Amino acid sequence: MGLLNVVALLTLFTLLPSTLAYPLIGEYMPVSNVLEHMQMSIDVKAFQDKLVGESPDYAGAKAIYVNGGGNSCKGPTQPRTLQGFATTDLSSESFGATYAGANLATDFWNTWMLSALDGTGDFAGLSDRKRVTCLNKGVLGLMTYYASHELESGISKASVESSRSDSNSGHAWDEGWAFYYGADPNGLYSPWEVSVKRDGDFPNGTQVQTEIVPHFNKGLISVRNATYNANDAVEARDTIYRMWAITYLRAALKYLMIAELNYDEKAHSEGYAYYLPIHGWIHSKNSDVADLLLEKLAITQTSILSGSYCEAKTALEAA
């Protein structure tokens, strides 16, 4: 190899770390490696697969929930787990604090998931159809909840100059998208997939699946060192939360209406479980409306009272 080629090759290797981008995750371009984080959606699929069929394997699903499915690791000997997400205290963060404001415990998701898996608490005596549907949809709510933590973490780390870097604040923000979108090229088994389905019900409304991406990108730019802007980061975060609310409210109202018109346990359970991720957020905006929605969707009901959908929709529109 000629001297000129050697110099060129050395120059290329010198430039590689700063010029090569990480692979796109959907339409989002990360600045760090979040492969392990994305793979939590594979755990979600494994969890849901245990619940398929006439005899759901609750014990198998619980084992994945508690111990992890072996798809996402925090370290060589430490798996990342859904229960770990559910037991993290996020009450000091803006999204997590809304749960406390709505009188939900800091470990609300863990208690709820274990109750559905074990058939205890509100799930005592309920059918497999209700329990399985709630678990399948609820696990996506849990992923949404924890995704909020990473956005908050990115903003917090960026507020300190020494941790304002792609490997710290940028990486945390990337994790938020990774947990929201997942490892599947089409975003399957993720909260983002819910937005795709509900956008389809409102083709002339906000298309969350695409319109949320610029706000994730804006937030990432805002927590990077060279382009740091605290106000823009918070604005991006809050817009993302509003878009999550759009998705989950669409789902809650759709299935409340279906369950009221012709009662179906699956539709009822979907409406209830899809509402839970944003109950705290709605409560922080209007507690009366939030409590009304939770009441109308309460999972222990065996029917939906006539007029519930219109009452809930009217209250939301007036809020």
C-alpha positions as CSV (number, residue, x, y, z in Angstrom):
1,M,0.0,0.0,0.0
2,G,1.4,3.4,-1.0
3,L,2.2,6.1,1.6
4,L,-0.6,8.3,0.2
5,N,-3.2,5.5,0.7
6,V,-2.0,4.8,4.3
7,V,-2.4,8.5,5.2
8,A,-5.8,8.6,3.6
9,L,-6.9,5.5,5.5
10,L,-5.6,6.8,8.9
11,T,-7.4,10.1,8.2
12,L,-10.6,8.2,7.5
13,F,-10.4,6.2,10.8
14,T,-9.7,9.5,12.6
15,L,-12.9,11.0,11.2
16,L,-15.2,7.9,11.7
17,P,-16.4,8.6,15.2
18,S,-17.7,12.1,14.4
19,T,-18.9,11.5,10.8
20,L,-20.7,8.2,10.9
21,A,-24.3,8.3,12.1
22,Y,-26.1,5.6,14.1
23,P,-28.8,3.7,12.2
24,L,-32.2,5.3,11.9
25,I,-34.8,4.0,14.3
26,G,-38.0,4.5,12.3
27,E,-37.6,8.1,11.2
28,Y,-35.5,9.2,14.2
29,M,-31.7,9.6,13.9
30,P,-30.1,8.8,17.3
31,V,-26.6,10.1,18.3
32,S,-25.8,7.0,20.4
33,N,-26.1,3.3,20.5
34,V,-29.5,2.3,22.0
35,L,-29.8,-1.2,20.5
36,E,-30.2,-2.8,23.9
37,H,-33.0,-0.4,24.8
38,M,-34.9,-0.9,21.6
39,Q,-34.9,-4.6,22.3
40,M,-37.3,-4.2,25.2
41,S,-40.0,-4.4,22.5
42,I,-38.8,-8.0,22.0
43,D,-39.5,-8.7,25.7
44,V,-42.9,-7.1,25.2
45,K,-43.6,-9.5,22.3
46,A,-42.4,-12.5,24.4
47,F,-44.6,-11.3,27.3
48,Q,-47.7,-11.1,25.0
49,D,-46.9,-14.4,23.3
50,K,-47.3,-16.1,26.7
51,L,-50.8,-14.9,26.9
52,V,-52.0,-16.2,23.5
53,G,-54.7,-18.9,23.4
54,E,-57.4,-20.3,25.5
55,S,-55.1,-21.2,28.4
56,P,-52.9,-18.1,29.0
57,D,-49.5,-18.8,30.5
58,Y,-49.7,-16.2,33.3
59,A,-46.7,-17.8,35.1
60,G,-44.6,-17.6,32.0
61,A,-45.6,-14.0,31.3
62,K,-44.9,-13.1,34.9
63,A,-41.4,-14.6,34.7
64,I,-40.6,-12.4,31.8
65,Y,-42.1,-9.4,33.5
66,V,-40.1,-10.0,36.7
67,N,-36.8,-11.4,35.4
68,G,-36.7,-10.1,31.8
69,G,-36.8,-12.1,28.6
70,G,-33.1,-12.0,27.9
71,N,-33.4,-9.6,25.0
72,S,-32.3,-6.3,26.7
73,C,-29.4,-6.0,29.1
74,K,-28.2,-3.2,31.3
75,G,-24.8,-5.0,31.7
76,P,-23.2,-8.4,31.2
77,T,-25.1,-10.0,34.0
78,Q,-28.0,-7.5,34.5
79,P,-31.1,-7.9,32.4
80,R,-33.4,-4.9,31.8
81,T,-36.9,-5.8,33.1
82,L,-40.5,-4.6,32.7
83,Q,-40.8,-4.8,36.5
84,G,-37.7,-2.6,36.8
85,F,-39.5,0.0,34.8
86,A,-42.7,-0.3,36.9
87,T,-40.9,0.0,40.2
88,T,-38.8,3.1,39.3
89,D,-40.0,6.1,41.3
90,L,-40.6,8.9,38.8
91,S,-42.6,11.1,41.1
92,S,-40.0,13.9,40.9
93,E,-40.4,14.1,37.1
94,S,-43.1,16.1,35.3
95,F,-44.9,13.1,33.7
96,G,-44.4,10.8,36.7
97,A,-45.6,13.5,39.1
98,T,-49.0,13.5,37.4
99,Y,-49.6,10.0,38.7
100,A,-49.1,11.1,42.2
101,G,-51.4,14.1,41.6
102,A,-54.1,11.6,40.5
103,N,-53.5,9.6,43.8
104,L,-51.7,6.8,42.0
105,A,-48.8,5.2,44.0
106,T,-45.3,5.5,42.7
107,D,-45.4,1.7,42.0
108,F,-48.9,1.8,40.5
109,W,-47.8,0.0,37.3
110,N,-46.2,-2.8,39.3
111,T,-49.2,-3.4,41.5
112,W,-51.5,-3.2,38.5
113,M,-49.5,-5.6,36.4
114,L,-49.1,-8.2,39.2
115,S,-52.8,-8.0,40.0
116,A,-53.7,-8.7,36.4
117,L,-51.1,-11.5,36.2
118,D,-52.2,-13.1,39.5
119,G,-55.9,-12.4,39.2
120,T,-56.0,-10.4,42.4
121,G,-57.2,-6.9,43.4
122,D,-59.5,-5.4,40.8
123,F,-58.8,-8.4,38.6
124,A,-60.0,-11.0,41.1
125,G,-62.7,-13.1,39.5
126,L,-62.4,-11.4,36.1
127,S,-62.3,-13.4,32.9
128,D,-59.1,-14.3,31.0
129,R,-60.4,-12.1,28.2
130,K,-60.3,-9.1,30.4
131,R,-57.0,-9.9,32.2
132,V,-55.2,-10.8,29.0
133,T,-56.4,-7.7,27.1
134,C,-55.5,-5.4,29.9
135,L,-52.0,-7.0,30.2
136,N,-51.4,-6.8,26.4
137,K,-52.3,-3.1,26.3
138,G,-51.1,-2.2,29.7
139,V,-47.6,-3.3,29.0
140,L,-47.5,-0.6,26.3
141,G,-48.6,2.0,28.7
142,L,-45.8,0.9,31.0
143,M,-43.3,1.4,28.2
144,T,-44.7,4.8,27.5
145,Y,-44.4,5.7,31.2
146,Y,-40.7,4.7,31.2
147,A,-40.0,6.4,27.9
148,S,-41.0,9.7,29.7
149,H,-38.3,9.1,32.3
150,E,-35.6,9.0,29.6
151,L,-36.8,12.3,28.1
152,E,-36.8,13.8,31.6
153,S,-33.3,12.4,32.2
154,G,-32.0,13.9,29.0
155,I,-33.2,17.3,30.0
156,S,-31.8,16.9,33.5
157,K,-28.4,15.8,32.3
158,A,-28.3,18.6,29.7
159,S,-28.8,21.2,32.4
160,V,-25.4,20.4,33.8
161,E,-22.6,21.3,31.4
162,S,-20.4,18.4,32.4
163,S,-23.0,15.9,31.4
164,R,-24.3,17.7,28.4
165,S,-23.0,15.4,25.6
166,D,-24.2,12.9,23.1
167,S,-23.0,10.1,25.4
168,N,-25.0,11.4,28.4
169,S,-27.9,13.8,27.7
170,G,-28.2,12.8,24.1
171,H,-28.1,9.1,24.9
172,A,-30.8,9.5,27.5
173,W,-33.1,11.3,25.0
174,D,-32.3,8.5,22.4
175,E,-33.4,6.0,25.0
176,G,-36.8,7.7,25.2
177,W,-37.4,7.1,21.5
178,A,-35.9,3.6,21.7
179,F,-38.5,2.6,24.3
180,Y,-41.3,4.3,22.5
181,Y,-40.5,2.8,19.0
182,G,-38.8,-0.5,19.8
183,A,-36.6,-2.8,17.7
184,D,-39.0,-3.9,15.0
185,P,-38.4,-2.0,11.7
186,N,-42.1,-1.3,11.5
187,G,-42.4,-0.3,15.2
188,L,-44.5,-3.4,16.1
189,Y,-45.0,-4.3,19.8
190,S,-44.4,-0.7,20.9
191,P,-46.4,2.3,22.0
192,W,-45.7,3.9,18.6
193,E,-47.7,1.2,17.0
194,V,-50.7,2.3,19.0
195,S,-50.4,5.7,17.4
196,V,-50.4,4.2,13.9
197,K,-53.7,2.3,14.6
198,R,-55.5,5.2,16.2
199,D,-54.3,7.7,13.6
200,G,-56.1,5.4,11.1
201,D,-59.4,6.1,13.0
202,F,-58.9,9.8,12.5
203,P,-57.4,10.2,9.0
204,N,-58.1,13.9,8.9
205,G,-56.8,14.6,12.4
206,T,-53.3,14.8,13.9
207,Q,-51.2,12.0,12.6
208,V,-49.2,11.3,15.7
209,Q,-47.1,8.6,14.1
210,T,-45.3,11.1,11.9
211,E,-45.9,14.4,13.5
212,I,-44.3,13.4,16.8
213,V,-40.9,12.7,15.2
214,P,-39.9,16.4,14.6
215,H,-40.5,17.0,18.3
216,F,-38.3,14.1,19.3
217,N,-35.7,15.5,16.9
218,K,-36.1,19.0,18.3
219,G,-35.6,17.7,21.9
220,L,-32.5,15.8,20.9
221,I,-31.0,18.9,19.3
222,S,-31.8,20.9,22.4
223,V,-30.0,18.5,24.8
224,R,-26.8,18.3,22.7
225,N,-23.9,20.4,23.8
226,A,-23.4,22.6,20.7
227,T,-27.1,23.3,20.3
228,Y,-28.3,23.3,23.9
229,N,-31.6,25.1,24.5
230,A,-33.4,24.3,27.8
231,N,-36.7,25.9,26.8
232,D,-36.8,24.1,23.5
233,A,-36.1,20.8,25.2
234,V,-39.0,21.3,27.6
235,E,-41.3,22.4,24.9
236,A,-40.5,19.3,22.8
237,R,-41.0,17.1,25.8
238,D,-44.4,18.6,26.6
239,T,-45.6,18.4,23.0
240,I,-44.6,14.7,23.0
241,Y,-46.8,14.2,26.1
242,R,-49.7,16.0,24.5
243,M,-49.4,13.7,21.4
244,W,-49.3,10.6,23.6
245,A,-52.5,11.9,25.2
246,I,-54.1,12.2,21.8
247,T,-53.3,8.6,21.0
248,Y,-54.5,7.2,24.2
249,L,-57.6,9.3,24.4
250,R,-58.6,8.3,20.9
251,A,-58.3,4.6,22.0
252,A,-60.2,5.2,25.3
253,L,-63.1,6.9,23.6
254,K,-63.3,4.5,20.7
255,Y,-63.5,1.4,22.8
256,L,-65.8,3.1,25.4
257,M,-68.2,3.7,22.5
258,I,-68.0,0.2,21.2
259,A,-68.4,-1.4,24.6
260,E,-71.4,0.8,25.3
261,L,-73.2,0.1,22.0
262,N,-72.8,-3.7,22.2
263,Y,-70.9,-4.7,25.4
264,D,-67.8,-6.7,24.7
265,E,-65.2,-7.5,27.4
266,K,-62.3,-7.0,25.0
267,A,-63.4,-3.6,23.8
268,H,-64.1,-2.5,27.4
269,S,-60.6,-3.7,28.5
270,E,-58.9,-2.0,25.7
271,G,-60.5,1.3,26.5
272,Y,-59.7,1.0,30.2
273,A,-56.0,-0.2,29.7
274,Y,-55.3,2.4,27.0
275,Y,-56.6,5.2,29.2
276,L,-54.4,4.4,32.2
277,P,-51.1,5.7,30.8
278,I,-52.4,9.2,30.5
279,H,-54.9,9.3,33.4
280,G,-52.4,11.3,35.5
281,W,-51.6,13.7,32.7
282,I,-55.3,14.3,32.1
283,H,-55.9,14.7,35.8
284,S,-53.2,17.4,35.9
285,K,-55.2,19.3,33.3
286,N,-58.7,18.7,34.6
287,S,-59.2,16.3,37.6
288,D,-63.0,16.1,37.1
289,V,-62.7,14.9,33.5
290,A,-60.0,12.4,34.4
291,D,-62.0,10.9,37.2
292,L,-65.1,10.7,35.0
293,L,-63.2,8.8,32.3
294,L,-61.7,6.4,34.9
295,E,-65.2,5.9,36.3
296,K,-66.8,5.2,33.0
297,L,-64.1,2.7,32.0
298,A,-63.7,0.9,35.4
299,I,-62.7,-2.6,34.6
300,T,-64.9,-4.3,37.3
301,Q,-68.1,-3.3,35.5
302,T,-69.9,-5.9,33.5
303,S,-71.6,-3.4,31.2
304,I,-71.2,0.2,30.2
305,L,-74.0,2.5,31.3
306,S,-75.9,4.1,28.5
307,G,-74.8,7.6,27.8
308,S,-71.3,7.1,29.1
309,Y,-69.5,7.8,25.8
310,C,-71.4,11.0,25.1
311,E,-70.9,12.2,28.7
312,A,-67.2,11.5,28.6
313,K,-66.8,13.1,25.1
314,T,-68.8,16.2,26.1
315,A,-66.7,16.7,29.2
316,L,-63.5,16.4,27.3
317,E,-64.6,18.9,24.7
318,A,-65.7,21.4,27.3
319,A,-62.5,21.1,29.4
